[in-house]
Amino acid sequence: MTIWLLAVLLLASAAGLGLRQGVIRVAFSLVGILTGALLANPLTHLLRPALSAVGVKNLIDLWLVPPAIVFVVILVIFKVVAFAVHRKTEVHYKYKGGDLRLTLWRRMNSRLGMCLGLVNGAAYLILISFVIYILSYWTVQMASGDADPRGLKILNRVGRDLESTGMAKVARVIDRMPPVYYKTADIVGELYHTPLLESRLDRYPPFLSLAEQPEFQGILNDKEFSALWQRQPPITELIQSPSIAAMLKNSSELKTIWAIVEPDLDDLAAFLTNGVSPKYDPVKILGRWDFAVNPTIGLLRRSKPNIPSSEMARVRQWMAAQFATTSFVAMTDHQLVLKNLPQLKTSPGAPPSTTLETLSGQWSESDGKYVLNYSSGGKSEEATAEIEGDRLVIGGQALEMAFERED
């Protein structure tokens, strides 16, 4: 097993190094290991701005590199101090203690150093197991078989060995990663192995506002990335794709996404599993709605029962042409967008306008109904909306409109 081979190698190396360096240097190293492990994460916020300033933009690099640098710097400081103390002690016994004391000191120094070196080896083993555990928790879930790079295969193999040997329990003892870290890994792993969930992810209510922002539309409309995702390449190749690489370098976009995702991770996991959002499904208006010609014709016939059939046929033909791309989006932050809406109000005798407009505004709920406030032509407008079965009916316009939820 790779873990036991790693354990034997670390303990043997640490014991041999302790025998050679002596107890003072090994003791300082042990304190340095413990101090570095405790301070590696808290001090990373001091280092990340400096790395960003020198050109490190990738989120993964900014997450992995700073703790490693902090740990190494702290350990080096303790080793430098240890060398100075060891040197002074050696000089004292060599020139002031006599040959007998010098011999006894060197024997005790090396033997105690070997014993304490084993403790150092165990500390390194625990820390390395922890690092392997938190990294392989992601990579094992996104393994793609023989297509994975060699380094990723080794990491996944060692990660599986952690579980099979029980060393994962040791790693979890010192684990201080927040629960959202592992929940996010579970969700990403499920998405990676089930690309068809992309369509369901696109309909998750909190993500509706992201889809309306120009900076995210490039990713959503990237057909090359969708095709790459469908064939499930190695995760390293997926991360290096232009869309993901650009996003990982844009901290503001990532903060925006994370601010939306973090509070609803459990709800998102449930939505991906069964298509039901326990948190947002009770708010029926949330989602994307496409204009429905036939139900709108039915509403028009209900309001004008005496309309001639020839006129109805003309109206149907007009609707099918003018409302082909009309849609309505209601978002969780109470924002709304009514897209590609023909101008319904025209001057008497004027021909129907072919100009499409997109209206933005807010929605609110009152007594089981919804009130829509938006601006059209520089004027504030108000409309009402009701959910009738699987349809959304918007009134208060020149035309009562029916929408059906996007599949």
C-alpha positions as a Python dict, from the first residue, in 0.01 Angstrom:
ca = {
    (1, 'M'): (0, 0, 0),
    (2, 'T'): (130, 341, -94),
    (3, 'I'): (45, 494, 244),
    (4, 'W'): (250, 239, 436),
    (5, 'L'): (540, 283, 195),
    (6, 'L'): (516, 657, 250),
    (7, 'A'): (503, 605, 628),
    (8, 'V'): (812, 380, 631),
    (9, 'L'): (1002, 621, 408),
    (10, 'L'): (915, 925, 619),
    (11, 'L'): (987, 761, 956),
    (12, 'A'): (1316, 608, 839),
    (13, 'S'): (1432, 933, 680),
    (14, 'A'): (1331, 1141, 981),
    (15, 'A'): (1501, 900, 1223),
    (16, 'G'): (1824, 903, 1018),
    (17, 'L'): (1816, 1281, 992),
    (18, 'G'): (1755, 1309, 1366),
    (19, 'L'): (2053, 1082, 1436),
    (20, 'R'): (2270, 1307, 1221),
    (21, 'Q'): (2139, 1649, 1329),
    (22, 'G'): (2090, 1591, 1700),
    (23, 'V'): (1812, 1656, 1946),
    (24, 'I'): (1833, 2037, 1950),
    (25, 'R'): (1785, 2083, 1577),
    (26, 'V'): (1518, 1815, 1562),
    (27, 'A'): (1331, 1963, 1859),
    (28, 'F'): (1328, 2307, 1696),
    (29, 'S'): (1212, 2146, 1373),
    (30, 'L'): (924, 1978, 1556),
    (31, 'V'): (814, 2309, 1706),
    (32, 'G'): (850, 2466, 1361),
    (33, 'I'): (633, 2195, 1204),
    (34, 'L'): (358, 2244, 1462),
    (35, 'T'): (376, 2625, 1444),
    (36, 'G'): (377, 2624, 1064),
    (37, 'A'): (80, 2389, 1052),
    (38, 'L'): (-117, 2610, 1291),
    (39, 'L'): (-33, 2940, 1120),
    (40, 'A'): (-24, 2831, 754),
    (41, 'N'): (-391, 2900, 693),
    (42, 'P'): (-445, 3207, 917),
    (43, 'L'): (-150, 3394, 761),
    (44, 'T'): (-234, 3323, 396),
    (45, 'H'): (-444, 3639, 371),
    (46, 'L'): (-122, 3837, 413),
    (47, 'L'): (45, 3658, 123),
    (48, 'R'): (-233, 3634, -136),
    (49, 'P'): (-231, 4008, -227),
    (50, 'A'): (145, 3989, -284),
    (51, 'L'): (109, 3688, -513),
    (52, 'S'): (-172, 3859, -702),
    (53, 'A'): (49, 4165, -746),
    (54, 'V'): (325, 3957, -909),
    (55, 'G'): (83, 3800, -1157),
    (56, 'V'): (-63, 3493, -985),
    (57, 'K'): (-433, 3512, -1073),
    (58, 'N'): (-550, 3153, -1085),
    (59, 'L'): (-779, 3073, -791),
    (60, 'I'): (-637, 2724, -742),
    (61, 'D'): (-281, 2858, -727),
    (62, 'L'): (-386, 3131, -484),
    (63, 'W'): (-547, 2868, -263),
    (64, 'L'): (-265, 2609, -266),
    (65, 'V'): (57, 2812, -283),
    (66, 'P'): (27, 3064, 7),
    (67, 'P'): (-19, 2806, 288),
    (68, 'A'): (277, 2607, 155),
    (69, 'I'): (496, 2919, 145),
    (70, 'V'): (394, 3022, 498),
    (71, 'F'): (467, 2672, 631),
    (72, 'V'): (810, 2656, 464),
    (73, 'V'): (910, 3007, 578),
    (74, 'I'): (817, 2935, 940),
    (75, 'L'): (998, 2601, 931),
    (76, 'V'): (1311, 2762, 783),
    (77, 'I'): (1311, 3028, 1057),
    (78, 'F'): (1302, 2762, 1327),
    (79, 'K'): (1574, 2561, 1153),
    (80, 'V'): (1801, 2867, 1132),
    (81, 'V'): (1753, 2936, 1503),
    (82, 'A'): (1807, 2566, 1577),
    (83, 'F'): (2137, 2565, 1388),
    (84, 'A'): (2260, 2866, 1589),
    (85, 'V'): (2164, 2708, 1923),
    (86, 'H'): (2315, 2373, 1822),
    (87, 'R'): (2636, 2546, 1718),
    (88, 'K'): (2673, 2730, 2048),
    (89, 'T'): (2607, 2412, 2248),
    (90, 'E'): (2858, 2216, 2042),
    (91, 'V'): (3122, 2487, 2092),
    (92, 'H'): (3058, 2491, 2467),
    (93, 'Y'): (3110, 2118, 2511),
    (94, 'K'): (3405, 2111, 2272),
    (95, 'Y'): (3609, 2383, 2436),
    (96, 'K'): (3477, 2399, 2795),
    (97, 'G'): (3334, 2059, 2883),
    (98, 'G'): (3627, 1830, 2825),
    (99, 'D'): (3654, 1521, 2607),
    (100, 'L'): (3439, 1297, 2828),
    (101, 'R'): (3148, 1538, 2846),
    (102, 'L'): (3179, 1608, 2474),
    (103, 'T'): (3160, 1237, 2396),
    (104, 'L'): (2864, 1183, 2627),
    (105, 'W'): (2689, 1489, 2486),
    (106, 'R'): (2731, 1381, 2126),
    (107, 'R'): (2607, 1029, 2206),
    (108, 'M'): (2299, 1159, 2388),
    (109, 'N'): (2240, 1429, 2126),
    (110, 'S'): (2234, 1186, 1834),
    (111, 'R'): (2030, 913, 2006),
    (112, 'L'): (1767, 1151, 2140),
    (113, 'G'): (1766, 1318, 1797),
    (114, 'M'): (1685, 984, 1636),
    (115, 'C'): (1397, 923, 1879),
    (116, 'L'): (1257, 1272, 1834),
    (117, 'G'): (1311, 1237, 1460),
    (118, 'L'): (1052, 959, 1461),
    (119, 'V'): (806, 1205, 1612),
    (120, 'N'): (890, 1451, 1334),
    (121, 'G'): (832, 1178, 1078),
    (122, 'A'): (493, 1102, 1230),
    (123, 'A'): (404, 1474, 1223),
    (124, 'Y'): (500, 1498, 857),
    (125, 'L'): (298, 1183, 782),
    (126, 'I'): (-12, 1331, 945),
    (127, 'L'): (27, 1662, 762),
    (128, 'I'): (89, 1496, 426),
    (129, 'S'): (-209, 1266, 483),
    (130, 'F'): (-425, 1570, 552),
    (131, 'V'): (-310, 1745, 232),
    (132, 'I'): (-367, 1429, 28),
    (133, 'Y'): (-710, 1386, 186),
    (134, 'I'): (-842, 1735, 107),
    (135, 'L'): (-704, 1730, -248),
    (136, 'S'): (-804, 1374, -337),
    (137, 'Y'): (-1157, 1432, -202),
    (138, 'W'): (-1207, 1640, -517),
    (139, 'T'): (-990, 1453, -764),
    (140, 'V'): (-1119, 1102, -684),
    (141, 'Q'): (-1475, 1216, -752),
    (142, 'M'): (-1367, 1358, -1087),
    (143, 'A'): (-1143, 1073, -1200),
    (144, 'S'): (-1179, 987, -1568),
    (145, 'G'): (-985, 661, -1576),
    (146, 'D'): (-685, 605, -1800),
    (147, 'A'): (-715, 951, -1953),
    (148, 'D'): (-605, 1119, -1629),
    (149, 'P'): (-247, 1253, -1612),
    (150, 'R'): (0, 1038, -1423),
    (151, 'G'): (28, 1278, -1130),
    (152, 'L'): (-349, 1283, -1088),
    (153, 'K'): (-363, 903, -1097),
    (154, 'I'): (-101, 883, -822),
    (155, 'L'): (-291, 1134, -608),
    (156, 'N'): (-616, 941, -654),
    (157, 'R'): (-448, 611, -571),
    (158, 'V'): (-294, 750, -253),
    (159, 'G'): (-628, 910, -164),
    (160, 'R'): (-806, 575, -197),
    (161, 'D'): (-533, 410, 10),
    (162, 'L'): (-596, 667, 284),
    (163, 'E'): (-952, 539, 311),
    (164, 'S'): (-870, 169, 285),
    (165, 'T'): (-594, 186, 549),
    (166, 'G'): (-788, 405, 791),
    (167, 'M'): (-534, 689, 769),
    (168, 'A'): (-817, 912, 645),
    (169, 'K'): (-947, 910, 1003),
    (170, 'V'): (-613, 1052, 1119),
    (171, 'A'): (-633, 1324, 851),
    (172, 'R'): (-987, 1412, 958),
    (173, 'V'): (-873, 1462, 1319),
    (174, 'I'): (-674, 1772, 1220),
    (175, 'D'): (-911, 1872, 939),
    (176, 'R'): (-1025, 2232, 976),
    (177, 'M'): (-1177, 2271, 632),
    (178, 'P'): (-1534, 2409, 645),
    (179, 'P'): (-1821, 2170, 560),
    (180, 'V'): (-1901, 2374, 248),
    (181, 'Y'): (-1566, 2261, 101),
    (182, 'Y'): (-1680, 1900, 91),
    (183, 'K'): (-2039, 1979, -6),
    (184, 'T'): (-1910, 2177, -302),
    (185, 'A'): (-1684, 1887, -403),
    (186, 'D'): (-1981, 1648, -392),
    (187, 'I'): (-2188, 1876, -616),
    (188, 'V'): (-1906, 1939, -863),
    (189, 'G'): (-1832, 1566, -880),
    (190, 'E'): (-2196, 1491, -957),
    (191, 'L'): (-2204, 1757, -1228),
    (192, 'Y'): (-1878, 1629, -1379),
    (193, 'H'): (-2005, 1274, -1418),
    (194, 'T'): (-2358, 1377, -1522),
    (195, 'P'): (-2324, 1647, -1789),
    (196, 'L'): (-2698, 1627, -1859),
    (197, 'L'): (-2750, 1805, -1527),
    (198, 'E'): (-2626, 2121, -1700),
    (199, 'S'): (-2980, 2197, -1817),
    (200, 'R'): (-3114, 2149, -1464),
    (201, 'L'): (-2838, 2364, -1319),
    (202, 'D'): (-2929, 2639, -1563),
    (203, 'R'): (-3283, 2643, -1422),
    (204, 'Y'): (-3187, 2666, -1055),
    (205, 'P'): (-3358, 2988, -934),
    (206, 'P'): (-3056, 3163, -775),
    (207, 'F'): (-2862, 3121, -1101),
    (208, 'L'): (-3122, 3306, -1308),
    (209, 'S'): (-2969, 3642, -1223),
    (210, 'L'): (-2623, 3519, -1327),
    (211, 'A'): (-2754, 3415, -1666),
    (212, 'E'): (-2874, 3770, -1729),
    (213, 'Q'): (-2531, 3922, -1667),
    (214, 'P'): (-2317, 3970, -1982),
    (215, 'E'): (-1996, 3845, -1819),
    (216, 'F'): (-2153, 3504, -1755),
    (217, 'Q'): (-2336, 3466, -2084),
    (218, 'G'): (-2009, 3384, -2259),
    (219, 'I'): (-1970, 3071, -2044),
    (220, 'L'): (-2334, 2971, -2076),
    (221, 'N'): (-2323, 3006, -2455),
    (222, 'D'): (-1983, 2844, -2504),
    (223, 'K'): (-2065, 2543, -2720),
    (224, 'E'): (-1704, 2422, -2723),
    (225, 'F'): (-1701, 2404, -2344),
    (226, 'S'): (-2037, 2221, -2342),
    (227, 'A'): (-1902, 1967, -2591),
    (228, 'L'): (-1585, 1927, -2383),
    (229, 'W'): (-1792, 1874, -2069),
    (230, 'Q'): (-2009, 1613, -2243),
    (231, 'R'): (-1712, 1388, -2320),
    (232, 'Q'): (-1584, 1408, -1958),
    (233, 'P'): (-1214, 1486, -2016),
    (234, 'P'): (-956, 1479, -1735),
    (235, 'I'): (-1032, 1751, -1485),
    (236, 'T'): (-698, 1918, -1566),
    (237, 'E'): (-808, 1962, -1928),
    (238, 'L'): (-1145, 2096, -1819),
    (239, 'I'): (-982, 2352, -1590),
    (240, 'Q'): (-753, 2466, -1871),
    (241, 'S'): (-1042, 2530, -2111),
    (242, 'P'): (-1066, 2902, -2203),
    (243, 'S'): (-1398, 2960, -2024),
    (244, 'I'): (-1297, 2800, -1692),
    (245, 'A'): (-941, 2937, -1703),
    (246, 'A'): (-1073, 3290, -1753),
    (247, 'M'): (-1323, 3250, -1471),
    (248, 'L'): (-1059, 3115, -1231),
    (249, 'K'): (-853, 3428, -1295),
    (250, 'N'): (-1146, 3663, -1234),
    (251, 'S'): (-1187, 3692, -859),
    (252, 'S'): (-1488, 3924, -882),
    (253, 'E'): (-1686, 3673, -1090),
    (254, 'L'): (-1596, 3392, -850),
    (255, 'K'): (-1700, 3599, -550),
    (256, 'T'): (-2032, 3674, -719),
    (257, 'I'): (-2094, 3306, -790),
    (258, 'W'): (-1987, 3196, -444),
    (259, 'A'): (-2207, 3456, -274),
    (260, 'I'): (-2503, 3300, -455),
    (261, 'V'): (-2405, 2935, -413),
    (262, 'E'): (-2276, 2915, -56),
    (263, 'P'): (-2604, 2983, 133),
    (264, 'D'): (-2795, 2726, -76),
    (265, 'L'): (-2556, 2431, -116),
    (266, 'D'): (-2792, 2181, 47),
    (267, 'D'): (-3085, 2312, -156),
    (268, 'L'): (-2880, 2298, -476),
    (269, 'A'): (-2780, 1937, -405),
    (270, 'A'): (-3147, 1844, -360),
    (271, 'F'): (-3241, 2028, -681),
    (272, 'L'): (-2976, 1845, -883),
    (273, 'T'): (-3091, 1512, -741),
    (274, 'N'): (-3465, 1534, -803),
    (275, 'G'): (-3531, 1868, -974),
    (276, 'V'): (-3709, 2007, -669),
    (277, 'S'): (-3587, 2305, -467),
    (278, 'P'): (-3730, 2287, -112),
    (279, 'K'): (-3636, 2652, -58),
    (280, 'Y'): (-3754, 2816, -381),
    (281, 'D'): (-4028, 2593, -526),
    (282, 'P'): (-4297, 2749, -301),
    (283, 'V'): (-4235, 3081, -482),
    (284, 'K'): (-4417, 2981, -800),
    (285, 'I'): (-4322, 3282, -1012),
    (286, 'L'): (-3948, 3209, -1001),
    (287, 'G'): (-3800, 3080, -1323),
    (288, 'R'): (-3798, 3136, -1699),
    (289, 'W'): (-4128, 3148, -1883),
    (290, 'D'): (-4182, 3134, -2260),
    (291, 'F'): (-4467, 3310, -2432),
    (292, 'A'): (-4750, 3068, -2515),
    (293, 'V'): (-4957, 3156, -2822),
    (294, 'N'): (-5255, 2922, -2780),
    (295, 'P'): (-5323, 3002, -2411),
    (296, 'T'): (-5294, 3375, -2492),
    (297, 'I'): (-5546, 3331, -2775),
    (298, 'G'): (-5773, 3161, -2523),
    (299, 'L'): (-5741, 3459, -2288),
    (300, 'L'): (-5819, 3695, -2575),
    (301, 'R'): (-6126, 3493, -2674),
    (302, 'R'): (-6241, 3496, -2310),
    (303, 'S'): (-6216, 3875, -2293),
    (304, 'K'): (-6368, 3925, -2641),
    (305, 'P'): (-6611, 3638, -2699),
    (306, 'N'): (-6762, 3804, -3011),
    (307, 'I'): (-6436, 3849, -3203),
    (308, 'P'): (-6472, 3718, -3563),
    (309, 'S'): (-6284, 3402, -3653),
    (310, 'S'): (-6106, 3581, -3939),
    (311, 'E'): (-5979, 3843, -3698),
    (312, 'M'): (-5873, 3571, -3453),
    (313, 'A'): (-5677, 3395, -3728),
    (314, 'R'): (-5499, 3720, -3813),
    (315, 'V'): (-5416, 3782, -3447),
    (316, 'R'): (-5283, 3427, -3407),
    (317, 'Q'): (-5056, 3472, -3707),
    (318, 'W'): (-4933, 3805, -3572),
    (319, 'M'): (-4863, 3659, -3229),
    (320, 'A'): (-4673, 3362, -3369),
    (321, 'A'): (-4444, 3599, -3559),
    (322, 'Q'): (-4402, 3882, -3309),
    (323, 'F'): (-4385, 3684, -2981),
    (324, 'A'): (-4163, 3400, -3107),
    (325, 'T'): (-3875, 3503, -2877),
    (326, 'T'): (-4071, 3671, -2596),
    (327, 'S'): (-3993, 3540, -2250),
    (328, 'F'): (-4026, 3639, -1885),
    (329, 'V'): (-3769, 3582, -1610),
    (330, 'A'): (-3838, 3623, -1238),
    (331, 'M'): (-3531, 3606, -1015),
    (332, 'T'): (-3477, 3537, -646),
    (333, 'D'): (-3367, 3896, -574),
    (334, 'H'): (-3715, 4012, -686),
    (335, 'Q'): (-3583, 4139, -1019),
    (336, 'L'): (-3768, 4064, -1343),
    (337, 'V'): (-3690, 4081, -1713),
    (338, 'L'): (-3953, 4075, -1989),
    (339, 'K'): (-3754, 4003, -2305),
    (340, 'N'): (-3829, 4076, -2670),
    (341, 'L'): (-4174, 4221, -2611),
    (342, 'P'): (-4344, 4383, -2914),
    (343, 'Q'): (-4482, 4732, -2862),
    (344, 'L'): (-4845, 4668, -2775),
    (345, 'K'): (-4955, 5029, -2743),
    (346, 'T'): (-4957, 5214, -3077),
    (347, 'S'): (-5126, 5526, -3208),
    (348, 'P'): (-5479, 5484, -3350),
    (349, 'G'): (-5461, 5379, -3714),
    (350, 'A'): (-5086, 5316, -3705),
    (351, 'P'): (-4958, 4978, -3831),
    (352, 'P'): (-4833, 4730, -3568),
    (353, 'S'): (-4476, 4799, -3464),
    (354, 'T'): (-4212, 4534, -3527),
    (355, 'T'): (-3975, 4678, -3267),
    (356, 'L'): (-3896, 4448, -2974),
    (357, 'E'): (-3802, 4582, -2634),
    (358, 'T'): (-3670, 4430, -2313),
    (359, 'L'): (-3818, 4557, -1987),
    (360, 'S'): (-3653, 4531, -1646),
    (361, 'G'): (-3812, 4585, -1308),
    (362, 'Q'): (-3915, 4424, -980),
    (363, 'W'): (-4180, 4180, -871),
    (364, 'S'): (-4353, 4147, -536),
    (365, 'E'): (-4611, 3910, -394),
    (366, 'S'): (-4943, 4021, -247),
    (367, 'D'): (-5235, 3798, -141),
    (368, 'G'): (-5126, 3508, -358),
    (369, 'K'): (-5082, 3729, -664),
    (370, 'Y'): (-4780, 3909, -802),
    (371, 'V'): (-4731, 4277, -883),
    (372, 'L'): (-4485, 4363, -1158),
    (373, 'N'): (-4328, 4709, -1170),
    (374, 'Y'): (-4110, 4808, -1462),
    (375, 'S'): (-4018, 5098, -1686),
    (376, 'S'): (-4135, 5121, -2048),
    (377, 'G'): (-4062, 5415, -2274),
    (378, 'G'): (-3936, 5617, -1981),
    (379, 'K'): (-4260, 5568, -1789),
    (380, 'S'): (-4326, 5349, -1486),
    (381, 'E'): (-4573, 5071, -1558),
    (382, 'E'): (-4746, 4820, -1333),
    (383, 'A'): (-4897, 4484, -1421),
    (384, 'T'): (-5040, 4192, -1228),
    (385, 'A'): (-4949, 3828, -1264),
    (386, 'E'): (-5114, 3505, -1152),
    (387, 'I'): (-5012, 3143, -1162),
    (388, 'E'): (-5289, 2933, -1320),
    (389, 'G'): (-5179, 2572, -1306),
    (390, 'D'): (-4863, 2548, -1514),
    (391, 'R'): (-4910, 2890, -1667),
    (392, 'L'): (-4818, 3245, -1575),
    (393, 'V'): (-5077, 3502, -1683),
    (394, 'I'): (-4972, 3868, -1697),
    (395, 'G'): (-5251, 4124, -1709),
    (396, 'G'): (-5264, 4501, -1690),
    (397, 'Q'): (-5131, 4532, -2044),
    (398, 'A'): (-5292, 4612, -2378),
    (399, 'L'): (-5290, 4234, -2420),
    (400, 'E'): (-5332, 3970, -2149),
    (401, 'M'): (-5039, 3732, -2198),
    (402, 'A'): (-4987, 3370, -2100),
    (403, 'F'): (-4647, 3211, -2043),
    (404, 'E'): (-4543, 2851, -1985),
    (405, 'R'): (-4247, 2750, -1772),
    (406, 'E'): (-3935, 2675, -1972),
    (407, 'D'): (-3859, 2303, -1998),
}
